[in-house]
Amino acid sequence: MLRVLSGDSMEGAMNPDSRNHFDWWMGKFPLVAGTTALVAGTIVLIGWLFDIPVLKSLHPDLVSMKANTALAFLLAGMSLLLHSSRGTGGQRMTARFLASVVGLIGLLTVAEYAFAWDAGIDQLLFDEPQGTFGTFSPGRMALNTAISFCLLGVALVIMKAGNRWSSKLAQITALIFGLVGLLALLAYFYGLSDFTGLAIYARMALHTTVSFILLSLGVLCVQPGVGVMAVVTGKGSGGYVARRLMVAAIGLPVLLGWLVAEGEIRRWYGDQFGEVIAATASVAIFVLLIWKIGRSLDTQDAERAVLQQALNRSETEFRELFDGAPGGYHEIDSEGRITRVNKTEVTLLGYQAAEMLGRFVWEFLDEPVVSRQSVLAKLAGAKPPARGVERLYRRKDLTTITVLSEDVLLQGADGRITGIRTTLHDITELKRSQILFRQSEERFRQVADNAGEWIWETDPHGLYTFSSSAVQAILGYHPEEIIGKKHFYDFFTPDTRDELKHAALNAFEQKEPVHRFLNTNLHKNGNIVILETTGVPVLDEKGELLGYRGTDTDITARKRAEDSLKQSVSLLQATLESTADGILVVDGSGRISSYNAQFAAMWNLPDDVVATRDDERALNHVLGQLKDPEAFISKVKDLYARPDENSFDVLEFKDGRIFERYSQPQRIEGKPTGRVWSFRNVTERMRAEKAVMASELELRRVWEGSFDGMRVVDGQGTILMVNEAYCTLIGKGREELVGKPFSIILVESLQRQALEKHKQRFSLGTIGPRAEKELELWDGRRVWFEGSNSYIEIEGRPKRLLSVFRDITERKRTEASLAAERSLLRTLIDHLPDSIYVKDAACRKILANPVDAHAMGASSEAEVLGKTDFDFYPLELAAAFNADDQIVIRSGQPVLNREEMMTLPDGTLRWLVTSKVPLRDSAGQVIGLVGISHDITVGKRVEHERELLLEELRTALENVKTLSGLVPICAHCKKIRDDQGFWNQLETYIVDHTDANLTHGICPDCAKLYFPGIAV
């Protein structure tokens, strides 16, 4: 149908390019506004960082943008960019967080103005000097700027919150801070030098006003289809007129106001005349705009008339399409009566249109009563309209047809249901085809399900899309378990999966048929199934691979039979060649058909004789070796004459050898076709029999005398043999074990699981590795066993499993105790403050505690293991260490508590007390050494400092003159008598006997007493 254009889309119809251009700018403007604010904030912050005035205020006479303002614009720009992109929930959360920071900056600044409070944020980023132009407080943004940031933050937080009220509120707040920015911008435009009212404290910077206006428009354009913007961006006449008048409504008052103000300033006219001019100009301009818009609307009406004609033509074409549509079509009113019907439906049902119009629709359905209830329920809104529902309609000739119907509810302006529009598609033939197809499919499924082969289909990746039920008999899965869930290679055995999958997928890539592809698969119960796969590619009309279709035949039994036959033939041939008997097979004509090498060797037959395959010539060659050749040849001829007879006799050779000769007929399907001769050299039989008896006796002694418990079981887990040691280990007698399941040795809760596991392993032929395991026995004991298994396979006898057990309970306890002691020893070594290490015979570190590793300059033991001192110390020091180590290793004598001084690679001097003892193996041979070093550097340093101090004291004492003994002094004049008996002044005596020099003065008491007039 043609697209009908109304007044709601007149602008798009008149100029779609203009409309698309407008929509493109509406979508891009949030990106432009966000980027501009982000760049402006960044540039101003750079201006503050490097003190570039032009970046901060654009001009020396203009107010600078504050650092907090620039930061808020940067964050607001980032938030708007995140909102305008179709990002994830995380991006929206980030945008709202940034917006919250912007609002918080504005709110704190408003609080500073309201409460005369300094929040400490004004000069947080940069300092601004007092008295800056247009600034109330250094670094503080204008009050109107702060209020605008509060509104901007609210708008960016609540926009795109998921409901229309939040979007409308965001647009209202955006309009408010945009108008604040416009007010400040017009003040610059009109040349006002100051503000009044709320903006009295500080002026808004010029680039601040522009940024607010751009961000306001950006927020409005993010959601252009709701709120205030819904009118401006509408596609109808209202939007058209709003967009045409919007520019004039914003630009004309600004321009006229400026012209009037400029005329008054230049004294072109008085104040009142300026108002008259402004009013006259406004009237003229708006009249011109209205005339232009009216003309555009007239043009649109003319175009609408053209479109109406096109619409009428479209209606005519629609009626033709309606009546000639391939499907039936009718409409019913609110009572269920047919109000409209197309020719297709009339023809389909065999009526005339007049015969159907006005009648209830259910009169034409196969079940009128049920259909009436259904139609009335839909008209009442109690039942949803039909979507792709099959219905039976009655034709005028009383035959029925099957149609596929679709209903559409018809509603009035008030939303009430006024009728139903229904389309009908005749699918009678389709239904018949579906019935035939289902019958054919059922026949195919019956054939597939009853066939012995598994029939399947896959997609191009090998995923099953169809499977016959034969898969259950072959692999144990229901078809529902694999269709759409399993690939063909999911059943391959793990050991062949990669190889078989690669081979099959190569065929897929080449789109080649798969013929008799052998593959091993795992049955659902774990058994191995061998399948022979045949498949062909399914291609579409372009030759693209749609998948594969094929069959799988279970050839497990056949394969096993073939393998068994090959094994039997191989075993027979090996037996013939390895047996000690000489074997000769002749056919019914007396020609040699087979023989083994032992036969030729036993009879000393040359190669040219047996190569002829002539039995008579071979007999003539051996007659000379026998003691009684006549009896030998007579027996041969007699047996050839009676081909069904068996024979046994003994042949004696001239050289003393004795052969047993066995002969029996070779039969095929019960008929003799030749004869088999077997010759056995029994000369050493007695010796061999005696050796065997001795060997069996020795084996019995080993079996019964072994300290290890031994047990033989069959595939079902039944115990066939046990030795006495096994009975002792288990605590049961031989008669309690033989003939019973081996699991009876365990506690009852473990018996079933152990027996099933044995049967599974036995069927797969796997043997568990030699292992140590703790078992809970039947009597509650927990015993550690070391066990090993091996299969006993003798041709002609069932396979058996020999198990050998050894009680290692005490050993495990010892190992646990040893492990605990080793852990304790290692813990002690690692936490001692001394350096402890172990070296092998080549002086390589095989153990080092953390102290030793740190002393070598390593961060861990791993860095030093396997390395020598030459890897960490200077050559001379390492060579000295190595020489000491070699003395201990070669001599086997320890070095105990030896003080050593060493210089580390960084020049640090260390003193160590070192002990090294040889490390010996169990045979007493020295295999390395164990060393321990105690750092006494601190003690040595203290001792050295003490000796230096004593030496200094000793020297000082030697240089000091001392007074000692009784010194006589006069009680009156205070003279002192020296050693020679002379009385000297006190001062002279002190100078002579000490290093002191004296000076004279007077004390305060004497000064007052002897010199009262002198102030001291």
ABEGO torsion letter per residue (X at the ends): XBBBBBAAAAAAAABAAAAAAAAAAAAAAAAAAAAAAAAAAAAAAAAAAAGBAAAAAGBAABBBBBAAAAAAAAAAAAAAAAAABBBBAAAAAAAAAAAAAAAAAAAAAAAAAAAGBBAGAAAAABBBBBGBBGBABBGBBBAAAAAAAAAAAAAAAABGAGBAAAAAAAAAAAAAAAAAAAAAAAAAAAGBABBBEAAAABBBBAAAAAAAAAAAAAAAAABAABEAAAAAABABAAAAAAAAAAAAAAAAAAAAAAAAAAAAAAGABBAAAAAAAAAAAAAAAAAAAAAAAAAAAAAAAAAAAAAAAAAAAAAAAAAAAAAABABBBBBBBAAGBBABBBAAAAAAAGBBAAAABGBBAAAABABAAAAAAAAAAAAAGABBBBBGBBBBBBBAAGBBBBBBBBBBBBBBAAGBBAEBBBBBBBAAAAAAAAAAAAAAAAAAAAAAAABABBBBBBBAAGBBABBBAAAAAAAGBBAAAABGABBAAAABBAAAAAAAAAAAAAAAAAGBBBBGBBBBBBBAAGBBBBBBBBBBBBBBAAGBBAEBBBBBBBAAAAAAAAAAAAAAAAAAAAAAAABABBBBBBBAAGBBABBBAAAAAAAGBBAAAAAAGBAAAAAAAAAAABABAAAAAAAAAAAAABAABBBBBBBBBAAGBBBBBBBBBBBBGGBBAEBBBBBBBAAAAAAAAAAAAAAAAAAAAAAAABABBBBBBBAAGBBABBBAAAAAAAGBBAAAABGBBAAAABBAAAAAAAAAAAAAAAAAGBBBBBBBBBBBBAAGBBBBBBBBBBBBBBBGBBBBBBBBBBBAAAAAAAAAAAAAAAAAAAAAAAABABBBBBBBAAGBBABBBAAAAAAAGBABAAAABGBBAAAABBAAAAAAAAAAAAAAAAAGBBBBGBBBBBBBAAGBBBBBBBBBBBBBBAAGBBAEBBBBBBBAAAAAAAAAAAAAAAAAAAAAAAABBBBBEBBBBBAAAGBBBBAAGBBBBAAAAAAAABABBBBBBBBAAAAAAABAABBX
